[in-house]
Amino acid sequence: MEKTWGVEFRNVGSCYFPQSRVDCHYTINPQHTWASNDWIGLFKVGWSSIKDYHTFVWAVAPSSYKEGTSVNCCVNFQ
């Protein structure tokens, strides 16, 4: 049985320049249950542990979000 992921990332770059702004676009599917501790991280190349992130931002639910629906989101890394 194949696992259905709750988040789909879109337009992910293969590399980013240091000190540049990164916009992370993603879609939450209807099966995802939002939690107050959801976060999105940028990870080092070749990461092997959840602790290998470079930076992270909290993934806050949009004000228009209704549980059980799909929603497009974006977070910004400065």
C-alpha positions as CSV (number, residue, x, y, z in Angstrom):
1,M,0.0,0.0,0.0
2,E,1.4,3.4,-1.0
3,K,1.5,6.2,1.6
4,T,-0.3,9.3,0.6
5,W,1.6,12.4,1.6
6,G,-0.2,15.3,3.2
7,V,2.0,18.0,1.6
8,E,3.2,18.4,-2.0
9,F,6.0,20.9,-2.6
10,R,6.0,22.8,-6.0
11,N,8.7,24.5,-8.0
12,V,11.5,23.2,-5.8
13,G,14.9,24.5,-7.0
14,S,18.0,22.3,-7.3
15,C,20.1,24.9,-5.5
16,Y,19.8,28.3,-3.9
17,F,22.3,31.1,-3.4
18,P,23.3,32.1,0.1
19,Q,21.7,35.3,1.4
20,S,18.9,35.1,-1.2
21,R,15.2,35.0,-0.4
22,V,13.6,31.6,-1.0
23,D,9.8,31.2,-1.5
24,C,8.6,27.7,-0.7
25,H,5.3,26.9,-2.4
26,Y,3.3,23.8,-1.3
27,T,-0.2,22.3,-1.3
28,I,-1.8,20.7,1.7
29,N,-4.2,17.8,0.6
30,P,-7.5,17.1,2.3
31,Q,-6.1,14.2,4.3
32,H,-3.6,16.4,6.2
33,T,-4.4,17.5,9.7
34,W,-2.8,20.8,10.5
35,A,-0.9,21.0,13.8
36,S,0.5,24.0,15.6
37,N,4.0,22.5,15.5
38,D,4.1,22.1,11.7
39,W,7.3,23.6,10.2
40,I,9.2,23.6,6.9
41,G,12.9,23.4,6.8
42,L,15.8,23.9,4.3
43,F,18.1,21.0,4.6
44,K,21.8,20.5,3.9
45,V,22.7,18.4,0.7
46,G,22.9,14.8,1.7
47,W,21.0,15.2,4.9
48,S,20.4,12.0,6.9
49,S,18.7,13.3,10.0
50,I,15.9,15.7,10.8
51,K,18.5,17.6,12.8
52,D,20.4,18.4,9.6
53,Y,18.3,21.4,8.7
54,H,19.9,24.7,7.9
55,T,16.9,26.9,8.9
56,F,13.1,26.5,9.3
57,V,9.9,28.5,9.5
58,W,6.6,27.7,11.2
59,A,3.9,26.6,8.7
60,V,0.9,28.6,9.9
61,A,-2.5,27.7,8.5
62,P,-3.9,30.4,6.2
63,S,-6.9,32.3,7.6
64,S,-9.1,30.9,4.9
65,Y,-8.1,27.3,5.6
66,K,-10.9,24.8,6.2
67,E,-9.9,21.3,7.5
68,G,-10.6,18.6,4.9
69,T,-9.9,20.8,1.9
70,S,-6.8,21.4,-0.3
71,V,-5.0,24.6,0.1
72,N,-2.0,26.3,-1.6
73,C,0.5,27.9,0.7
74,C,3.8,29.7,0.7
75,V,6.4,30.4,3.3
76,N,9.4,32.7,2.9
77,F,13.0,32.1,4.0
78,Q,15.0,35.4,4.3
